[in-house]
Amino acid sequence: MKKITDSVVVLDRGYYTTCTINFHGATVVSWRIRNLEQIFVSRQAVLDNKKIIRGGISFVFPHFGPWTFGPQHGFSRITRWKVEKPPTQLPNGDIEVIFALNDDHFTRSMWNYPFQILYRITLLETELHFDIKVKNLSPRLPFSFNLILFTYLRVPNVSNSQVIGLQEKLLEGEIGAYSIVKDEEKIDCEEEEEEQQGEINIKDVYSAERSVASMETASTNDLVLTVDKPTNMLYPNTLDEHEIEHVVDDKTIIIQKNNLPDTVIWNPWSEIAVPNFDQDEHIKMVGLKTGHLVNPVNLLHGEEFNASLVLKIKRPEIDPMYLFW
């Protein structure tokens, strides 16, 4: 079953397994498995089609961090996306929808390039799949961009959850490293964005340097992260699979990513004021950013960029003895 309203698309696989995507930013605002919500959305989230939606799964493009030419973290989160392909049931029962974002006067006022993003979201029985394609439609100009999927995962108590698999992908003989926030006051507070007016013709020469300038690289042997304080930790070029233990219903969620090299674990804790986010809500969420944060993607004219992300609930291992009960 599928449903489209003026504000959302609902994918319904049956057995109370659903996914709801808001047209504003193509933001996933709900993912339920057997009626258990897996995604965190703040009770203070504003759904006015202007501000970002605080929580869910948002699509960051074409910039990460404060941006001279537009809102923090780019324009894709505050733009209304279109449905390129309406919700469709696949032969195996899964439901998929494809959203599209194309350049227009609003995007070109900040980033003067022709482009198209195709964003496929597929709801499975215990998984949610994201497939991304970015096309450079310019007849001659290359462009560069950051691209991140920012996921707010719901947890009963973040201090009990553990993030596993954040080590760096290594070539033979290399030593692993990760980056940590040196100054906790510089934690990314996701400032409220304001739409920028006026035509700006610019060259695409930015990077995420300002967003990672406060971080230093340090070697570590730690393979498990527990979030028990203000956290904004960047792990560059991580492995393609992470796990977060003790999420909803005390299960483990597996994150599988392709061509989304960098990972950030984020939680403002109660000390940091974040717009549209109650200070006591930090205990119920883990912020996970996956994508191209450190080094932007360089895309020649006529080329395509592809990436994917899978969120899935780890099935519990069954003791063979139970099969004979």
RORO-212836 format. One record per residue (C-alpha): residue in one letter; x, y, z. Coordinates in steps of 0.2 Angstrom, whole numbers, padded with zeros to 4 digits, always signed. Layout:
N
aXYZ...
***
This chain:
325
m+0000+0000+0000k+0006+0018-0003k-0001+0035+0000i+0003+0052-0007t-0003+0068+0001d+0002+0087-0001s+0016+0085+0012v+0021+0067+0013v+0023+0050+0004v+0019+0035+0014l+0026+0018+0010d+0017+0003+0018r+0023-0014+0017g+0010-0022+0028y+0011-0029+0046y+0013-0011+0052t+0029-0008+0043t+0029+0009+0035c+0041+0023+0030t+0035+0041+0029i+0045+0054+0018n+0041+0073+0019f+0043+0082+0002h+0052+0096+0012g+0070+0090+0010a+0064+0072+0005t+0066+0070+0024v+0062+0053+0031v+0051+0057+0046s+0046+0040+0051w+0052+0022+0049r+0041+0009+0058i+0044-0010+0059r+0029-0019+0067n+0024-0002+0073l+0040+0001+0082e+0047+0018+0077q+0066+0017+0073i+0069+0036+0069f+0070+0050+0081v+0061+0067+0077s+0061+0080+0090r+0045+0085+0098q+0050+0103+0094a+0052+0100+0075v+0045+0113+0064l+0035+0107+0049d+0033+0124+0040n+0041+0120+0024k+0054+0133+0027k+0066+0127+0041i+0075+0110+0042i+0066+0096+0050r+0074+0092+0066g+0077+0074+0066g+0073+0060+0054i+0085+0056+0039s+0090+0072+0029f+0099+0074+0013v+0114+0086+0014f+0119+0094-0003p+0129+0103-0010h+0139+0109+0005f+0143+0103+0023g+0145+0116+0037p+0143+0135+0037w+0141+0142+0019t+0145+0159+0013f+0133+0158-0002g+0118+0150+0007p+0111+0141+0022q+0121+0129+0033h+0123+0112+0025g+0117+0118+0008f+0099+0119+0001s+0093+0102-0002r+0086+0100+0016i+0075+0116+0014t+0069+0113-0004r+0054+0104-0009w+0058+0088-0019k+0047+0080-0033v+0042+0062-0035e+0050+0055-0050k+0043+0038-0049p+0027+0036-0038p+0027+0022-0024t+0028+0005-0032q+0027-0012-0025l+0040-0024-0031p+0037-0043-0035n+0045-0047-0018g+0033-0036-0008d+0045-0022-0005i+0039-0004-0009e+0050+0009-0017v+0049+0027-0022i+0060+0039-0032f+0062+0057-0028a+0071+0070-0039l+0079+0087-0036n+0083+0098-0051d+0092+0115-0052d+0080+0130-0052h+0081+0148-0049f+0082+0146-0030t+0097+0133-0031r+0106+0143-0044s+0105+0159-0034m+0118+0150-0022w+0126+0137-0033n+0125+0141-0052y+0126+0123-0059p+0113+0112-0069f+0111+0096-0060q+0099+0082-0056i+0098+0071-0040l+0088+0054-0041y+0085+0047-0023r+0077+0030-0022i+0070+0024-0005t+0065+0006-0003l+0056-0001+0012l+0059-0019+0015e+0053-0030+0030t+0066-0025+0042e+0077-0014+0031l+0077+0003+0023h+0088+0006+0007f+0094+0023+0000d+0101+0024-0018i+0108+0041-0024k+0112+0047-0041v+0119+0064-0044k+0121+0070-0062n+0131+0084-0069l+0120+0091-0083s+0132+0105-0088p+0138+0104-0106r+0156+0109-0101l+0158+0114-0083p+0163+0102-0069f+0157+0105-0051s+0161+0099-0034f+0150+0095-0019n+0148+0088-0002l+0134+0075+0001i+0129+0067+0017l+0114+0057+0024f+0111+0063+0042t+0101+0050+0051y+0094+0052+0069l+0092+0035+0076r+0080+0032+0091v+0087+0024+0106p+0080+0020+0123n+0095+0027+0132v+0110+0034+0122s+0122+0030+0136n+0119+0012+0134s+0121+0011+0115q+0138+0007+0107v+0144+0011+0090i+0155-0002+0082g+0165-0003+0066l+0171+0016+0065q+0189+0011+0061e+0197+0018+0045k+0199+0008+0030l+0217+0004+0029l+0229-0001+0015e+0242-0014+0020g+0254-0006+0033e+0244+0009+0037i+0239+0014+0055g+0221+0018+0059a+0216+0036+0065y+0201+0045+0069s+0197+0064+0072i+0189+0071+0088v+0182+0088+0092k+0195+0098+0101d+0183+0111+0107e+0166+0105+0113e+0159+0122+0111k+0162+0121+0092i+0150+0106+0091d+0139+0107+0076c+0123+0115+0083e+0114+0114+0066e+0109+0133+0066e+0093+0138+0059e+0095+0142+0041e+0088+0158+0031e+0085+0157+0013q+0097+0168+0003q+0090+0180-0009g+0098+0187-0025e+0107+0180-0040i+0125+0174-0036n+0136+0167-0049i+0151+0158-0041k+0164+0145-0045d+0163+0129-0035v+0179+0131-0025y+0173+0127-0007s+0177+0113+0004a+0172+0107+0021e+0188+0114+0029r+0179+0126+0040s+0168+0112+0047v+0183+0101+0052a+0195+0115+0056s+0192+0112+0075m+0196+0094+0074e+0213+0085+0076t+0218+0068+0070a+0223+0055+0084s+0228+0037+0082t+0217+0025+0092n+0214+0007+0095d+0197+0009+0101l+0184+0000+0090v+0168+0004+0101l+0161+0022+0104t+0149+0025+0119v+0140+0042+0118d+0140+0049+0136k+0144+0067+0133p+0143+0081+0120t+0149+0072+0104n+0154+0077+0087m+0167+0064+0081l+0173+0063+0063y+0179+0046+0057p+0186+0048+0039n+0186+0034+0027t+0178+0022+0038l+0173+0004+0035d+0158+0001+0024e+0148-0007+0039h+0144+0000+0056e+0133-0007+0070i+0124+0002+0084e+0119-0009+0098h+0104-0007+0110v+0093+0003+0099v+0074+0001+0099d+0068-0015+0107d+0086-0018+0113k+0091-0023+0095t+0106-0020+0084i+0105-0009+0069i+0117-0012+0055i+0123+0002+0043q+0130-0003+0027k+0136+0011+0015n+0144+0012-0002n+0154+0027-0008l+0150+0037+0007p+0167+0036+0015d+0166+0047+0031t+0156+0045+0047v+0151+0057+0060i+0143+0052+0077w+0134+0067+0084n+0124+0071+0100p+0123+0089+0108w+0120+0082+0125s+0111+0093+0137e+0124+0107+0138i+0122+0113+0120a+0107+0122+0114v+0101+0117+0097p+0086+0125+0088n+0070+0115+0088f+0077+0102+0100d+0073+0100+0118q+0088+0099+0129d+0081+0083+0137e+0079+0074+0121h+0098+0070+0118i+0096+0054+0128k+0084+0047+0115m+0095+0048+0099v+0111+0045+0090g+0115+0056+0076l+0124+0047+0062k+0131+0057+0047t+0138+0047+0032g+0145+0054+0016h+0158+0065+0008l+0162+0077+0022v+0181+0079+0021n+0184+0079+0003p+0171+0085-0009v+0166+0074-0024n+0173+0081-0041l+0161+0078-0055l+0165+0082-0073h+0151+0087-0086g+0140+0073-0091e+0146+0062-0077e+0136+0053-0063f+0139+0050-0045n+0132+0035-0036a+0131+0030-0018s+0120+0020-0007l+0115+0017+0012v+0106+0002+0020l+0099+0002+0037k+0093-0015+0044i+0089-0023+0060k+0100-0037+0064r+0091-0053+0066p+0094-0061+0083e+0104-0077+0083i+0093-0092+0087d+0099-0106+0098p+0097-0122+0088m+0090-0130+0105y+0075-0119+0103l+0070-0127+0087f+0066-0143+0096w+0055-0135+0109
***
